[in-house]
Amino acid sequence: MQRRLREEFETTAMPFLAEMLRAAIRLCGSRDKAEDLVQETYLQAWRSFERFQTGTNCRAWLYKILMFSHSKQRRSFARQPSTSDLDQAGEAALLFDPPTPDVLTAESVKTAFDGVPEPFRSAVTLVDVDEFSYREASEILAVPIGTVMSRLSRGRKLLRHELVKHAAAMGLDTRKRERQGTS
């Protein structure tokens, strides 16, 4: 029984290991923390694998565990919860919607992505990077679909804002598209 379960876990869950690590790196910002998070995710997945329903979406199931483990780790590492004023961040994004620069380095994109507050970054990661549907992201994050849509919209705008700041710091002209559009 145990051997069959282990083999099933290896064929069902382990193929997503590299993807889980990439997602964890985006969430944590460092490889060391991400590896710990993935290890915790797979430990929890193994412990509850008997309850996993064969034929369901194992990838989404693992992401849900990853997000839960990430939240749990953040709470345990911080004595006070990490807070960000979501309304203020959202307002800043809504007031300024610059065009995204055409040329940026991978490092500047990563830095800009890390500058987006975590609730928005998670929504962008799940929907835009990992290609989950709104419904799947809603289930993974344990929030209503409308919240996913709102966070995704604000997250995208905040990311554009961060990218423009990085482009300006690199000396790139961020008004180029605006001028082309008015010609």
GUZAMAR-683333 format. One line per 5 residues: number of its first residue (from 0); for each residue z, x, y of N, C-alpha, C, O, CB. Coordinates in Angstrom, 2 decimals. Glycine has a CB too. Example, Ala and Ser with C-alpha at 12.3 -4.5 7.8 and 13.67 -1.06 7.14 Angstrom:
<pts>
0 = 7.80:13.19:-5.69:7.80:12.30:-4.50:7.80:13.20:-3.30:8.46:14.24:-3.32:9.05:11.31:-4.47 | 7.08:12.85:-2.25:7.14:13.67:-1.06:7.87:12.90:0.03:8.04:13.41:1.14:5.72:14.08:-0.60;
</pts>
This chain:
<pts>
0 = 0.00:0.83:-1.21:0.00:0.00:0.00:0.00:0.87:1.26:-0.83:0.69:2.15:1.23:-0.95:0.00 | 0.94:1.82:1.32:1.07:2.71:2.49:-0.19:3.56:2.66:-0.65:3.79:3.78:2.30:3.61:2.34 | -0.74:4.02:1.54:-1.94:4.86:1.60:-3.13:4.05:2.12:-3.89:4.54:2.95:-2.26:5.44:0.21 | -3.28:2.80:1.64:-4.37:1.94:2.09:-4.24:1.66:3.59:-5.23:1.67:4.32:-4.38:0.62:1.29 | -3.00:1.41:4.03:-2.75:1.13:5.45:-3.10:2.35:6.30:-3.69:2.22:7.37:-1.28:0.72:5.66;
5 = -2.72:3.53:5.81:-3.03:4.78:6.55:-4.53:4.98:6.65:-5.04:5.35:7.71:-2.37:6.00:5.86 | -5.24:4.75:5.55:-6.70:4.90:5.57:-7.35:3.89:6.51:-8.29:4.22:7.24:-7.27:4.73:4.14 | -6.85:2.67:6.50:-7.38:1.64:7.40:-7.11:2.00:8.86:-7.97:1.80:9.72:-6.77:0.27:7.06 | -5.92:2.53:9.14:-5.58:2.96:10.50:-6.52:4.08:10.94:-7.02:4.08:12.07:-4.10:3.43:10.57 | -6.75:5.02:10.04:-7.63:6.15:10.37:-9.06:5.70:10.67:-9.69:6.24:11.58:-7.65:7.17:9.22;
10 = -9.56:4.73:9.93:-10.94:4.30:10.15:-11.06:3.30:11.30:-12.11:3.20:11.93:-11.49:3.68:8.88 | -9.98:2.56:11.58:-10.04:1.52:12.61:-9.60:2.03:13.98:-10.28:1.77:14.97:-9.17:0.35:12.21 | -8.50:2.75:14.05:-7.91:3.14:15.34:-8.27:4.56:15.78:-8.45:4.80:16.98:-6.42:3.01:15.26 | -8.36:5.47:14.86:-8.56:6.87:15.25:-9.89:7.17:15.93:-9.95:8.09:16.74:-8.45:7.73:14.04 | -10.97:6.42:15.65:-12.22:6.70:16.37:-12.10:6.55:17.89:-12.95:7.06:18.63:-13.30:5.79:15.86;
15 = -11.08:5.87:18.37:-10.90:5.66:19.81:-10.01:6.71:20.46:-9.71:6.61:21.65:-10.31:4.29:20.05 | -9.60:7.72:19.71:-8.67:8.72:20.23:-9.19:9.43:21.48:-8.46:9.53:22.47:-8.37:9.75:19.16 | -10.41:9.91:21.46:-10.96:10.62:22.62:-11.06:9.70:23.83:-10.77:10.11:24.95:-12.36:11.20:22.29 | -11.46:8.45:23.60:-11.56:7.49:24.70:-10.17:7.19:25.27:-10.00:7.07:26.48:-12.23:6.18:24.21 | -9.18:7.07:24.40:-7.80:6.82:24.86:-7.30:7.99:25.70:-6.63:7.79:26.71:-6.85:6.59:23.64;
20 = -7.64:9.21:25.29:-7.22:10.38:26.05:-7.88:10.39:27.43:-7.22:10.70:28.42:-7.56:11.67:25.29 | -9.18:10.07:27.50:-9.85:10.02:28.81:-9.20:8.97:29.71:-8.97:9.22:30.89:-11.36:9.71:28.63 | -8.92:7.81:29.15:-8.28:6.74:29.95:-6.89:7.18:30.39:-6.49:6.92:31.52:-8.20:5.42:29.13 | -6.16:7.83:29.51:-4.80:8.28:29.84:-4.82:9.35:30.93:-3.94:9.38:31.79:-4.10:8.82:28.59 | -5.81:10.22:30.90:-5.93:11.25:31.94:-6.17:10.58:33.29:-5.61:11.00:34.30:-7.08:12.25:31.62;
25 = -7.01:9.55:33.31:-7.26:8.82:34.56:-5.98:8.14:35.05:-5.72:8.10:36.25:-8.39:7.77:34.36 | -5.20:7.62:34.13:-3.96:6.93:34.52:-2.89:7.91:34.99:-2.20:7.67:35.99:-3.43:6.11:33.35 | -2.75:9.01:34.27:-1.64:9.94:34.52:-1.97:11.04:35.53:-1.07:11.53:36.21:-1.21:10.58:33.24 | -3.22:11.41:35.62:-3.59:12.47:36.55:-3.47:13.88:35.99:-3.93:14.83:36.62:-2.76:12.37:37.77 | -2.85:14.04:34.82:-2.77:15.37:34.21:-2.94:15.26:32.71:-2.56:14.26:32.09:-1.42:16.05:34.56;
30 = -3.51:16.27:32.14:-3.78:16.27:30.69:-2.49:16.26:29.88:-2.40:15.57:28.87:-4.63:17.48:30.30 | -1.49:17.03:30.32:-0.23:17.09:29.57:0.43:15.71:29.48:0.84:15.29:28.40:0.73:18.08:30.23 | 0.54:15.03:30.61:1.14:13.70:30.60:0.28:12.72:29.81:0.80:11.85:29.11:1.32:13.18:32.04 | -1.03:12.88:29.91:-1.94:12.00:29.19:-1.81:12.18:27.68:-1.82:11.20:26.93:-3.39:12.26:29.62 | -1.67:13.42:27.24:-1.50:13.65:25.80:-0.22:13.01:25.30:-0.20:12.44:24.21:-1.50:15.16:25.50;
35 = 0.86:13.10:26.08:2.11:12.44:25.71:1.92:10.93:25.63:2.41:10.28:24.71:3.22:12.78:26.72 | 1.20:10.38:26.59:0.96:8.94:26.63:0.14:8.49:25.42:0.44:7.47:24.81:0.24:8.55:27.93 | -0.89:9.24:25.08:-1.72:8.89:23.93:-0.92:9.01:22.63:-1.06:8.19:21.72:-2.98:9.79:23.87 | -0.09:10.03:22.55:0.75:10.19:21.37:1.69:8.98:21.22:1.84:8.45:20.12:1.58:11.50:21.46 | 2.29:8.56:22.31:3.16:7.38:22.29:2.37:6.13:21.94:2.85:5.28:21.19:3.86:7.20:23.65;
40 = 1.17:6.01:22.48:0.31:4.86:22.19:0.00:4.78:20.71:0.14:3.71:20.10:-0.99:4.95:22.99 | -0.42:5.88:20.12:-0.77:5.87:18.71:0.46:5.72:17.81:0.37:5.14:16.73:-1.51:7.14:18.35 | 1.58:6.22:18.25:2.82:6.01:17.49:3.16:4.53:17.45:3.47:3.98:16.40:4.00:6.82:18.11 | 3.09:3.87:18.62:3.36:2.43:18.68:2.31:1.65:17.89:2.64:0.66:17.23:3.39:1.96:20.13 | 1.06:2.07:17.96:0.00:1.40:17.22:0.24:1.52:15.71:0.08:0.55:14.97:-1.39:1.98:17.59;
45 = 0.63:2.71:15.27:0.91:2.91:13.85:2.10:2.05:13.40:2.06:1.43:12.34:1.20:4.40:13.56 | 3.14:2.02:14.22:4.33:1.23:13.86:4.02:-0.26:13.74:4.66:-0.96:12.95:5.41:1.44:14.91 | 3.07:-0.74:14.51:2.78:-2.18:14.49:1.44:-2.50:13.81:0.96:-3.62:13.90:2.77:-2.73:15.91 | 0.86:-1.52:13.14:-0.46:-1.73:12.56:-0.48:-2.79:11.46:-1.51:-3.41:11.22:-0.98:-0.42:12.01 | 0.64:-2.99:10.80:0.71:-4.04:9.77:0.42:-5.41:10.37:-0.07:-6.31:9.68:2.09:-4.03:9.09;
50 = 0.74:-5.57:11.66:0.51:-6.85:12.34:-0.88:-6.95:12.97:-1.28:-8.03:13.41:1.56:-7.05:13.41 | -1.62:-5.85:13.01:-2.98:-5.87:13.56:-3.87:-6.72:12.67:-3.84:-6.59:11.45:-3.56:-4.42:13.69 | -4.65:-7.58:13.29:-5.55:-8.46:12.53:-6.90:-7.79:12.37:-7.63:-7.58:13.34:-5.70:-9.82:13.23 | -7.22:-7.45:11.14:-8.49:-6.81:10.83:-9.63:-7.70:11.33:-9.61:-8.92:11.16:-8.63:-6.56:9.30 | -10.61:-7.07:11.95:-11.75:-7.80:12.48:-11.63:-8.14:13.95:-12.60:-8.56:14.57:-11.93:-9.06:11.70;
55 = -10.43:-7.96:14.53:-10.28:-8.19:15.97:-10.60:-6.90:16.71:-10.89:-5.88:16.09:-8.84:-8.68:16.31 | -10.56:-6.94:18.01:-10.97:-5.82:18.86:-9.88:-4.75:18.91:-8.94:-4.85:19.70:-11.31:-6.31:20.28 | -10.01:-3.74:18.06:-9.01:-2.67:17.99:-8.96:-1.88:19.30:-7.89:-1.46:19.73:-9.31:-1.72:16.82 | -10.10:-1.68:19.92:-10.17:-0.93:21.18:-9.32:-1.61:22.25:-8.52:-0.96:22.92:-11.63:-0.79:21.67 | -9.49:-2.92:22.41:-8.70:-3.67:23.40:-7.22:-3.65:23.03:-6.36:-3.53:23.91:-9.20:-5.12:23.50;
60 = -6.91:-3.75:21.74:-5.54:-3.70:21.27:-4.89:-2.35:21.63:-3.75:-2.32:22.09:-5.49:-3.93:19.75 | -5.62:-1.25:21.41:-5.11:0.08:21.76:-4.92:0.22:23.27:-3.93:0.81:23.72:-6.05:1.17:21.24 | -5.86:-0.31:24.06:-5.73:-0.24:25.52:-4.49:-1.01:25.98:-3.79:-0.57:26.90:-6.98:-0.80:26.20 | -4.23:-2.13:25.37:-3.05:-2.91:25.74:-1.78:-2.10:25.47:-0.86:-2.08:26.29:-3.02:-4.25:24.96 | -1.74:-1.44:24.32:-0.59:-0.59:24.00:-0.52:0.58:24.98:0.57:0.95:25.43:-0.69:-0.07:22.53;
65 = -1.67:1.17:25.30:-1.72:2.29:26.25:-1.15:1.88:27.61:-0.32:2.59:28.19:-3.17:2.80:26.42 | -1.59:0.73:28.11:-1.12:0.27:29.42:0.38:-0.05:29.38:1.11:0.28:30.31:-1.91:-0.98:29.87 | 0.82:-0.68:28.31:2.24:-0.99:28.17:3.05:0.31:28.11:4.08:0.43:28.77:2.50:-1.85:26.92 | 2.59:1.27:27.32:3.29:2.56:27.20:3.30:3.30:28.53:4.29:3.94:28.88:2.63:3.43:26.12 | 2.19:3.22:29.26:2.12:3.88:30.57:3.15:3.27:31.53:3.87:3.99:32.22:0.68:3.75:31.17;
70 = 3.21:1.95:31.56:4.19:1.28:32.42:5.61:1.65:32.01:6.48:1.90:32.85:4.00:-0.25:32.37 | 5.84:1.67:30.72:7.17:2.01:30.19:7.55:3.45:30.58:8.68:3.71:30.98:7.20:1.84:28.65 | 6.60:4.38:30.45:6.87:5.78:30.82:7.13:5.91:32.31:8.04:6.65:32.71:5.69:6.67:30.43 | 6.36:5.21:33.13:6.58:5.29:34.58:7.96:4.79:34.95:8.64:5.37:35.80:5.51:4.48:35.33 | 8.39:3.71:34.31:9.72:3.17:34.58:10.81:4.13:34.13:11.83:4.29:34.81:9.90:1.81:33.90;
75 = 10.61:4.77:32.99:11.66:5.64:32.47:11.73:6.98:33.21:12.80:7.58:33.29:11.44:5.88:30.99 | 10.60:7.45:33.76:10.59:8.73:34.47:11.10:8.61:35.90:11.52:9.61:36.49:9.20:9.30:34.48 | 11.08:7.45:36.43:11.50:7.28:37.83:12.79:6.47:37.88:12.90:5.41:37.26:10.39:6.58:38.66 | 13.75:6.95:38.61:14.99:6.19:38.77:14.75:4.95:39.60:15.30:3.88:39.33:16.08:7.06:39.42 | 13.92:5.10:40.61:13.52:3.94:41.40:12.05:3.67:41.10:11.25:4.60:40.99:13.76:4.18:42.93;
80 = 11.71:2.43:40.98:10.31:2.13:40.65:9.36:2.60:41.75:9.67:2.56:42.94:10.14:0.64:40.42 | 8.21:3.04:41.29:7.17:3.44:42.23:6.67:2.18:42.94:6.28:1.20:42.30:6.01:4.19:41.50 | 6.67:2.23:44.26:6.23:1.05:44.99:5.08:1.42:45.90:4.99:2.53:46.43:7.38:0.44:45.80 | 4.22:0.48:46.07:3.16:0.62:47.06:2.97:-0.77:47.65:3.01:-1.77:46.94:1.82:1.20:46.45 | 2.75:-0.81:48.92:2.57:-2.08:49.60:1.15:-2.55:49.33:0.22:-2.15:50.03:2.86:-1.96:51.13;
85 = 0.99:-3.41:48.33:-0.33:-3.85:47.92:-1.03:-4.61:49.04:-2.24:-4.48:49.21:-0.24:-4.72:46.69 | -0.29:-5.41:49.79:-0.91:-6.16:50.88:-1.43:-5.23:51.95:-2.53:-5.42:52.46:0.08:-7.15:51.48 | -0.62:-4.21:52.30:-1.05:-3.27:53.33:-2.27:-2.48:52.85:-3.22:-2.29:53.61:0.10:-2.30:53.70 | -2.26:-2.02:51.59:-3.39:-1.27:51.05:-4.63:-2.16:51.03:-5.73:-1.72:51.36:-3.08:-0.74:49.64 | -4.44:-3.40:50.62:-5.57:-4.34:50.57:-6.11:-4.63:51.95:-7.33:-4.70:52.14:-5.15:-5.63:49.91;
90 = -5.23:-4.81:52.92:-5.67:-5.07:54.29:-6.48:-3.91:54.83:-7.50:-4.11:55.49:-4.46:-5.34:55.20 | -6.03:-2.67:54.56:-6.76:-1.51:55.04:-8.16:-1.50:54.44:-9.13:-1.16:55.12:-6.00:-0.20:54.68 | -8.27:-1.86:53.16:-9.58:-1.88:52.51:-10.47:-2.97:53.08:-11.67:-2.77:53.25:-9.42:-2.08:51.01 | -9.90:-4.11:53.38:-10.70:-5.22:53.90:-11.19:-4.98:55.32:-12.25:-5.46:55.70:-9.90:-6.49:53.84 | -10.41:-4.25:56.10:-10.78:-4.01:57.49:-11.87:-2.96:57.63:-12.63:-2.97:58.61:-9.57:-3.58:58.27;
95 = -11.98:-2.04:56.66:-12.92:-0.94:56.77:-13.69:-0.83:55.46:-13.09:-0.52:54.43:-12.20:0.40:57.12 | -14.98:-1.06:55.48:-15.79:-1.01:54.27:-16.97:-0.07:54.50:-18.10:-0.53:54.71:-16.27:-2.43:53.87 | -16.72:1.25:54.44:-17.78:2.21:54.71:-18.73:2.34:53.52:-18.34:2.02:52.39:-17.18:3.57:55.06 | -19.95:2.79:53.75:-20.85:3.04:52.63:-20.37:4.25:51.84:-19.81:5.18:52.41:-22.30:3.26:53.14 | -20.58:4.23:50.55:-20.18:5.34:49.71:-21.15:6.50:49.91:-22.36:6.29:49.88:-20.11:4.92:48.22;
100 = -20.64:7.72:50.11:-21.53:8.87:50.30:-22.38:9.12:49.06:-21.98:8.81:47.94:-20.71:10.12:50.63 | -23.57:9.69:49.26:-24.51:9.93:48.17:-24.18:11.18:47.36:-24.48:11.23:46.16:-25.91:10.04:48.71 | -23.57:12.20:47.97:-23.34:13.46:47.29:-21.85:13.82:47.35:-21.30:14.05:48.43:-24.20:14.59:47.93 | -21.23:13.87:46.20:-19.83:14.28:46.09:-19.66:15.05:44.80:-20.44:14.86:43.86:-18.87:13.05:46.15 | -18.66:15.90:44.73:-18.38:16.64:43.50:-17.52:15.79:42.58:-16.87:14.84:43.02:-17.69:17.98:43.81;
105 = -17.52:16.14:41.31:-16.68:15.42:40.34:-15.21:15.53:40.74:-14.45:14.58:40.58:-16.89:15.98:38.90 | -14.82:16.68:41.24:-13.42:16.88:41.63:-13.04:16.00:42.82:-11.94:15.46:42.87:-13.16:18.35:41.98 | -13.96:15.85:43.77:-13.65:15.00:44.91:-13.58:13.53:44.50:-12.79:12.77:45.05:-14.68:15.19:46.02 | -14.41:13.13:43.55:-14.35:11.75:43.05:-13.02:11.54:42.33:-12.38:10.50:42.50:-15.54:11.45:42.10 | -12.61:12.51:41.51:-11.32:12.40:40.80:-10.17:12.32:41.79:-9.27:11.50:41.63:-11.12:13.59:39.85;
110 = -10.20:13.14:42.81:-9.15:13.14:43.82:-9.14:11.81:44.57:-8.07:11.25:44.83:-9.34:14.30:44.81 | -10.31:11.30:44.91:-10.39:10.00:45.58:-9.85:8.90:44.68:-9.12:8.02:45.13:-11.84:9.69:46.00 | -10.20:8.95:43.40:-9.73:7.95:42.44:-8.21:8.00:42.31:-7.56:6.96:42.22:-10.39:8.17:41.08 | -7.67:9.20:42.30:-6.21:9.36:42.21:-5.51:8.84:43.47:-4.32:8.51:43.42:-5.85:10.83:41.99 | -6.23:8.75:44.59:-5.66:8.25:45.83:-5.56:6.74:45.91:-4.95:6.20:46.82:-6.46:8.75:46.98;
115 = -6.16:6.05:44.95:-6.11:4.59:44.91:-4.80:4.18:44.22:-4.49:4.71:43.15:-7.36:3.98:44.15 | -4.03:3.26:44.81:-2.77:2.84:44.18:-2.98:2.36:42.74:-4.00:1.75:42.42:-2.12:1.72:45.00 | -2.02:2.64:41.89:-2.11:2.42:40.46:-2.56:1.03:40.03:-3.43:0.94:39.15:-0.81:2.70:39.85 | -2.05:-0.06:40.57:-2.51:-1.37:40.09:-4.01:-1.58:40.27:-4.67:-2.20:39.43:-1.75:-2.49:40.80 | -4.56:-1.07:41.36:-5.98:-1.20:41.63:-6.77:-0.23:40.74:-7.82:-0.58:40.21:-6.28:-0.93:43.12;
120 = -6.24:0.99:40.59:-6.90:2.01:39.77:-7.02:1.53:38.32:-8.04:1.76:37.67:-6.11:3.34:39.84 | -5.98:0.87:37.81:-6.02:0.36:36.43:-7.12:-0.68:36.27:-7.85:-0.66:35.27:-4.67:-0.25:36.04 | -7.26:-1.58:37.22:-8.30:-2.61:37.14:-9.69:-1.97:37.19:-10.56:-2.33:36.40:-8.13:-3.64:38.29 | -9.90:-1.03:38.09:-11.19:-0.35:38.21:-11.49:0.42:36.92:-12.62:0.40:36.43:-11.22:0.60:39.43 | -10.49:1.09:36.39:-10.67:1.86:35.16:-11.09:0.96:34.00:-12.06:1.25:33.30:-9.39:2.61:34.81;
125 = -10.36:-0.11:33.81:-10.66:-0.98:32.68:-12.02:-1.66:32.79:-12.76:-1.70:31.81:-9.58:-2.04:32.55 | -12.35:-2.20:33.97:-13.59:-2.97:34.11:-14.80:-2.07:34.37:-15.82:-2.21:33.71:-13.45:-3.98:35.23 | -14.70:-1.16:35.33:-15.86:-0.37:35.73:-16.09:0.87:34.87:-17.24:1.25:34.63:-15.72:0.04:37.16 | -15.03:1.49:34.41:-15.18:2.73:33.65:-15.23:2.43:32.14:-16.12:2.89:31.44:-14.04:3.71:33.96 | -14.25:1.67:31.67:-14.15:1.41:30.23:-14.90:0.16:29.79:-14.93:-0.16:28.60:-12.71:1.29:29.83;
130 = -15.49:-0.55:30.74:-16.39:-1.68:30.50:-15.76:-2.85:29.73:-16.41:-3.47:28.90:-17.58:-1.20:29.75 | -14.50:-3.14:30.02:-13.88:-4.33:29.48:-14.28:-5.52:30.35:-14.53:-5.36:31.54:-12.34:-4.18:29.40 | -14.33:-6.70:29.75:-14.60:-7.90:30.52:-13.36:-8.23:31.35:-12.28:-7.68:31.11:-14.99:-9.11:29.59 | -13.51:-9.12:32.32:-12.36:-9.54:33.11:-11.28:-10.13:32.21:-10.09:-9.86:32.39:-12.78:-10.57:34.19 | -11.69:-10.92:31.24:-10.74:-11.56:30.33:-9.98:-10.50:29.52:-8.76:-10.58:29.38:-11.47:-12.54:29.37;
135 = -10.70:-9.51:28.99:-10.05:-8.45:28.22:-9.09:-7.65:29.10:-7.97:-7.35:28.69:-11.10:-7.50:27.59 | -9.53:-7.32:30.32:-8.66:-6.58:31.25:-7.42:-7.41:31.58:-6.32:-6.88:31.70:-9.42:-6.21:32.54 | -7.62:-8.70:31.73:-6.50:-9.60:32.01:-5.48:-9.55:30.88:-4.28:-9.50:31.13:-7.00:-11.03:32.21 | -5.96:-9.57:29.65:-5.06:-9.51:28.49:-4.38:-8.16:28.39:-3.19:-8.08:28.08:-5.82:-9.81:27.21 | -5.12:-7.09:28.63:-4.56:-5.74:28.54:-3.47:-5.54:29.60:-2.41:-4.99:29.30:-5.67:-4.68:28.71;
140 = -3.73:-5.99:30.83:-2.77:-5.81:31.92:-1.71:-6.90:31.96:-0.72:-6.79:32.69:-3.51:-5.78:33.25 | -1.90:-7.94:31.17:-0.97:-9.09:31.12:-0.82:-9.74:32.50:0.29:-10.04:32.95:0.42:-8.63:30.60 | -1.98:-9.96:33.15:-2.03:-10.65:34.43:-3.17:-11.66:34.39:-4.06:-11.54:33.55:-2.22:-9.64:35.62 | -3.15:-12.67:35.27:-4.25:-13.65:35.29:-5.59:-12.99:35.65:-5.62:-11.95:36.31:-3.94:-14.77:36.28 | -6.68:-13.62:35.22:-8.03:-13.11:35.52:-8.24:-12.99:37.02:-8.84:-12.02:37.48:-9.11:-14.02:34.90;
145 = -7.76:-13.94:37.79:-7.90:-13.88:39.25:-7.25:-12.64:39.83:-7.76:-12.05:40.79:-7.29:-15.11:39.88 | -6.12:-12.24:39.26:-5.45:-11.02:39.72:-6.30:-9.80:39.40:-6.40:-8.88:40.21:-4.05:-10.88:39.07 | -6.92:-9.78:38.22:-7.81:-8.68:37.85:-8.97:-8.61:38.84:-9.32:-7.54:39.32:-8.34:-8.84:36.40 | -9.56:-9.76:39.14:-10.70:-9.79:40.06:-10.29:-9.31:41.46:-11.03:-8.56:42.10:-11.28:-11.21:40.14 | -9.13:-9.75:41.92:-8.65:-9.34:43.23:-8.37:-7.84:43.27:-8.78:-7.15:44.20:-7.38:-10.13:43.59;
150 = -7.67:-7.35:42.26:-7.37:-5.91:42.20:-8.63:-5.08:42.08:-8.72:-4.00:42.66:-6.43:-5.60:41.04 | -9.59:-5.58:41.34:-10.86:-4.86:41.18:-11.60:-4.78:42.51:-12.10:-3.72:42.88:-11.74:-5.55:40.12 | -11.67:-5.88:43.22:-12.35:-5.90:44.51:-11.66:-4.95:45.50:-12.31:-4.13:46.14:-12.37:-7.34:45.09 | -10.36:-5.06:45.59:-9.62:-4.19:46.50:-9.69:-2.74:46.05:-9.82:-1.83:46.88:-8.16:-4.63:46.60 | -9.61:-2.52:44.74:-9.68:-1.15:44.22:-11.00:-0.48:44.53:-11.03:0.69:44.89:-9.46:-1.15:42.72;
155 = -12.09:-1.23:44.38:-13.41:-0.68:44.70:-13.51:-0.32:46.17:-14.04:0.73:46.53:-14.51:-1.68:44.33 | -13.00:-1.20:47.03:-13.05:-0.92:48.48:-12.17:0.28:48.83:-12.56:1.12:49.64:-12.60:-2.16:49.28 | -10.99:0.36:48.23:-10.12:1.50:48.47:-10.77:2.80:47.98:-10.65:3.84:48.62:-8.75:1.30:47.79 | -11.44:2.74:46.84:-12.12:3.92:46.32:-13.25:4.35:47.25:-13.41:5.54:47.51:-12.68:3.64:44.91 | -14.04:3.39:47.76:-15.08:3.74:48.74:-14.47:4.40:49.97:-14.99:5.39:50.48:-15.87:2.50:49.16;
160 = -13.36:3.85:50.44:-12.67:4.41:51.60:-12.24:5.85:51.32:-12.43:6.74:52.15:-11.44:3.54:51.99 | -11.65:6.08:50.14:-11.22:7.43:49.76:-12.42:8.38:49.64:-12.34:9.54:50.05:-10.44:7.39:48.42 | -13.52:7.89:49.09:-14.72:8.73:48.94:-15.29:9.13:50.30:-15.74:10.26:50.48:-15.79:7.99:48.12 | -15.27:8.21:51.24:-15.75:8.52:52.58:-14.87:9.59:53.22:-15.38:10.50:53.87:-15.77:7.24:53.45 | -13.56:9.49:53.04:-12.66:10.51:53.59:-12.97:11.88:52.99:-13.00:12.88:53.70:-11.18:10.14:53.32;
165 = -13.21:11.93:51.67:-13.51:13.21:51.03:-14.87:13.73:51.46:-15.05:14.94:51.64:-13.48:13.06:49.51 | -15.83:12.84:51.63:-17.16:13.25:52.08:-17.07:13.83:53.49:-17.69:14.86:53.78:-18.14:12.07:52.05 | -16.31:13.19:54.36:-16.16:13.69:55.73:-15.50:15.06:55.71:-15.87:15.95:56.48:-15.33:12.70:56.58 | -14.51:15.24:54.83:-13.83:16.54:54.73:-14.79:17.63:54.24:-14.61:18.81:54.55:-12.62:16.44:53.79 | -15.81:17.22:53.47:-16.81:18.17:52.98:-17.93:18.39:53.99:-18.82:19.20:53.77:-17.40:17.69:51.66;
170 = -17.89:17.65:55.10:-18.91:17.78:56.12:-20.14:16.92:55.88:-21.17:17.11:56.54:-19.32:19.20:56.22 | -20.04:15.97:54.95:-21.17:15.08:54.69:-21.20:13.97:55.73:-20.15:13.49:56.16:-21.09:14.49:53.26 | -22.38:13.57:56.12:-22.55:12.50:57.10:-22.46:11.16:56.37:-23.36:10.81:55.60:-23.90:12.64:57.86 | -21.40:10.43:56.60:-21.18:9.16:55.90:-21.87:8.00:56.59:-21.84:6.87:56.09:-19.69:8.87:55.80 | -22.49:8.24:57.72:-23.19:7.16:58.44:-24.66:7.11:58.11:-25.39:6.28:58.66:-23.01:7.33:59.94;
175 = -25.12:7.99:57.23:-26.54:8.11:56.91:-27.14:6.78:56.46:-28.19:6.38:56.98:-26.73:9.15:55.82 | -26.50:6.08:55.52:-27.01:4.80:55.02:-27.04:3.75:56.10:-27.97:2.94:56.17:-26.18:4.31:53.86 | -26.04:3.76:56.95:-25.99:2.76:58.03:-27.20:2.91:58.94:-27.82:1.93:59.33:-24.68:2.88:58.84 | -27.53:4.15:59.28:-28.69:4.42:60.16:-29.98:4.02:59.47:-30.88:3.46:60.10:-28.75:5.91:60.57 | -30.07:4.31:58.14:-31.29:3.96:57.40:-31.47:2.44:57.33:-32.59:1.94:57.39:-31.26:4.55:55.98;
180 = -30.36:1.73:57.21:-30.42:0.27:57.10:-30.82:-0.40:58.41:-31.34:-1.52:58.38:-29.07:-0.26:56.65 | -30.61:0.24:59.54:-30.93:-0.36:60.82:-32.30:0.06:61.33:-32.77:-0.45:62.35:-29.88:0.00:61.84 | -32.95:0.98:60.62:-34.25:1.46:61.07:-35.33:0.47:60.79:-36.50:0.71:61.11:-34.59:2.76:60.43;
</pts>
